[in-house]
Amino acid sequence: MLIGIPKEIKTDENRVSLPPAAVGQLVQHGHTVYVERGAGAGSAFGDDEYTRAGATLLDTAAEVWHKAEMVVKVKEPQASEYPYLREGLVLFTYLHLAAARELTHAMLDSGVTGVAYETVTDRHGRLPLLEPMSEVAGRMSIQVAAHTLEKKQGGRGVLMGGVPGTRPAHVVVLGGGTVGTQAAKMALGMGAQVTLLDINIDRLRTLDDVLHGRFVTLYSNAANIEQAVYSADAVIGAVLVTGAKAPRLIRRDMLQHMPEGSVIVDVAVDQGGCVETTKVTTHSQPTYVVDGVVHYGVANMPGAVPRTSSLALSNATLRYVLKIADHGLKDALQSDPGLALGLNLHRGKVTHPAVADTFDLPYAGNEGIL
Ligand SMILES: NC(=O)c1ccc[n+]([C@@H]2O[C@H](COP(=O)([O-])OP(=O)(O)OC[C@H]3O[C@@H](n4cnc5c(N)ncnc54)[C@H](O)[C@@H]3O)[C@@H](O)[C@H]2O)c1
């Protein structure tokens, strides 16, 4: 198959969909991979590395899009990329169509086939192409909290692990899924005292089995949240209710009971945030203060560590890219129902129920349309 890797053009996006090692595997399978010159630069992968891996470098995005039968990206197409979309082209990337009316219509009008990372499902019902970015954000949230707790960053001046004879920081993690678990592990690794709350008792049991004795688990209800948060140096917002806005677990009036200079890293900001006072911030201006509490609300945290994120993402996507490239889209989707759930749009039809629902468009289903 002819596979294209254009440079990402969304603001502040430095990831690349497939690093040189992944390209090498595709080439070994007999595929041709076109890479736009400079596509890997933001993740510190040089053009020479792509050449050594067997890629064909092209000067412009237009050439990559036109020559490829399948384009593998990180982010959804931007408006300047819409003219490249066409019937017969497979686009494999994060799409998040339910939040993007204009993009959905542009893709439908073009007839392009859109397979969305975020709806590909594994046999356990998990979302394997979202998980690596949650792992990155979870681990990073503690790095961010540790940095923000420094006095010069507006924080309380507390060292995560403390030193012998002093208390370590108290880190409260709201939600014990992928983000929350990674956050808890990193905080424990830095020597912090950790309290983790979730409404899923099975989840708390599993975490207690793995990390027994090293941290406190609490059922997530209003009383336990208040008690934990009022003595927190750092709070990590890591809740998710699938398909819904994040529940508001911290109200504004609670902030005055939190220690001055404490820090909230609301990772769930992309679902509206689990703190009433959360708003979206950027990597260049990541924090702001409300009632003495420092808030961090960057919605694309993995963007700060593009090299790790590109590698983690491609570790998860490559097996699907190979499946589609080796067998063709139709056979790949027929042999893997979880991958078939990734098909969002095909030849002007909506093939994902949630996207159809959101925009009140007819739902075509996958059967017989490929
Ligand atoms: N900001 C970023 O850059 C970034 C990056 C990756 C993920 N995220 C977001 O982080 C959030 C968490 O993602 P995840 O992959 O860990 O999800 P997940 O589904 O693995 O975990 C969510 C957890 O929240 C728990 N939960 C639900 N309601 C709760 C409540 N009221 N109190 C306590 N816990 C509750 C669930 O039981 C579950 O264990 C999502 O909104 C995701 O989109 C943000």
The ligand as an SDF file (V2000), in Angstrom:
LIG
                    3D

 44 48  0  0  0  0  0  0  0  0999 V2000
   -5.4910   17.0060   29.3220 N   0  0  0  0  0  0  0  0  0  0  0  0
   -4.9630   16.0850   28.5380 C   0  0  0  0  0  0  0  0  0  0  0  0
   -4.0080   16.3410   27.8090 O   0  0  0  0  0  0  0  0  0  0  0  0
   -5.5120   14.6940   28.5570 C   0  0  0  0  0  0  0  0  0  0  0  0
   -4.7860   13.6420   27.9840 C   0  0  0  0  0  0  0  0  0  0  0  0
   -5.3140   12.3460   28.0830 C   0  0  0  0  0  0  0  0  0  0  0  0
   -6.5460   12.1250   28.7140 C   0  0  0  0  0  0  0  0  0  0  0  0
   -7.2320   13.2070   29.2390 N   0  0  0  0  0  0  0  0  0  0  0  0
   -8.5170   13.0630   29.9410 C   0  0  0  0  0  0  0  0  0  0  0  0
   -8.3200   12.5570   31.2530 O   0  0  0  0  0  0  0  0  0  0  0  0
   -9.5560   12.0360   31.7160 C   0  0  0  0  0  0  0  0  0  0  0  0
   -9.3420   10.6550   32.3430 C   0  0  0  0  0  0  0  0  0  0  0  0
   -8.9850    9.7340   31.3220 O   0  0  0  0  0  0  0  0  0  0  0  0
   -8.6900    8.1920   31.6350 P   0  0  0  0  0  0  0  0  0  0  0  0
   -8.1150    7.6260   30.3820 O   0  0  0  0  0  0  0  0  0  0  0  0
   -7.9590    8.0330   32.9040 O   0  0  0  0  0  0  0  0  0  0  0  0
  -10.1760    7.6350   31.8280 O   0  0  0  0  0  0  0  0  0  0  0  0
  -10.5780    6.2470   32.4840 P   0  0  0  0  0  0  0  0  0  0  0  0
  -11.9170    5.9110   31.9620 O   0  0  0  0  0  0  0  0  0  0  0  0
   -9.4700    5.2570   32.3560 O   0  0  0  0  0  0  0  0  0  0  0  0
  -10.6920    6.5920   34.0440 O   0  0  0  0  0  0  0  0  0  0  0  0
  -11.6640    7.4580   34.5700 C   0  0  0  0  0  0  0  0  0  0  0  0
  -11.9490    7.0460   35.9980 C   0  0  0  0  0  0  0  0  0  0  0  0
  -12.8050    8.0550   36.5740 O   0  0  0  0  0  0  0  0  0  0  0  0
  -13.6440    7.3720   37.4760 C   0  0  0  0  0  0  0  0  0  0  0  0
  -14.7500    8.2230   37.8700 N   0  0  0  0  0  0  0  0  0  0  0  0
  -15.9000    8.5050   37.1980 C   0  0  0  0  0  0  0  0  0  0  0  0
  -16.6750    9.3220   37.9470 N   0  0  0  0  0  0  0  0  0  0  0  0
  -16.0100    9.5610   39.1010 C   0  0  0  0  0  0  0  0  0  0  0  0
  -16.2880   10.3090   40.2770 C   0  0  0  0  0  0  0  0  0  0  0  0
  -17.4350   10.9760   40.4200 N   0  0  0  0  0  0  0  0  0  0  0  0
  -15.3520   10.3350   41.2520 N   0  0  0  0  0  0  0  0  0  0  0  0
  -14.2080    9.6490   41.1420 C   0  0  0  0  0  0  0  0  0  0  0  0
  -13.8950    8.9110   40.0570 N   0  0  0  0  0  0  0  0  0  0  0  0
  -14.7830    8.8630   39.0510 C   0  0  0  0  0  0  0  0  0  0  0  0
  -14.0260    6.1120   36.7280 C   0  0  0  0  0  0  0  0  0  0  0  0
  -14.5830    5.1200   37.5760 O   0  0  0  0  0  0  0  0  0  0  0  0
  -12.6820    5.7110   36.1140 C   0  0  0  0  0  0  0  0  0  0  0  0
  -11.9660    4.8220   36.9410 O   0  0  0  0  0  0  0  0  0  0  0  0
  -10.4780   12.0100   30.4780 C   0  0  0  0  0  0  0  0  0  0  0  0
  -11.3170   13.1410   30.5030 O   0  0  0  0  0  0  0  0  0  0  0  0
   -9.5020   12.1090   29.3330 C   0  0  0  0  0  0  0  0  0  0  0  0
  -10.0920   12.6440   28.1560 O   0  0  0  0  0  0  0  0  0  0  0  0
   -6.7280   14.4710   29.1470 C   0  0  0  0  0  0  0  0  0  0  0  0
  1  2  1  0
  2  3  2  0
  2  4  1  0
  4  5  1  0
  4 44  2  0
  5  6  2  0
  6  7  1  0
  7  8  2  0
  8  9  1  0
  8 44  1  0
  9 10  1  0
  9 42  1  0
 10 11  1  0
 11 12  1  0
 11 40  1  0
 12 13  1  0
 13 14  1  0
 14 15  2  0
 14 16  1  0
 14 17  1  0
 17 18  1  0
 18 19  2  0
 18 20  1  0
 18 21  1  0
 21 22  1  0
 22 23  1  0
 23 24  1  0
 23 38  1  0
 24 25  1  0
 25 26  1  0
 25 36  1  0
 26 27  1  0
 26 35  1  0
 27 28  2  0
 28 29  1  0
 29 30  1  0
 29 35  2  0
 30 31  1  0
 30 32  2  0
 32 33  1  0
 33 34  2  0
 34 35  1  0
 36 37  1  0
 36 38  1  0
 38 39  1  0
 40 41  1  0
 40 42  1  0
 42 43  1  0
M  CHG  2   8   1  16  -1
M  END
$$$$
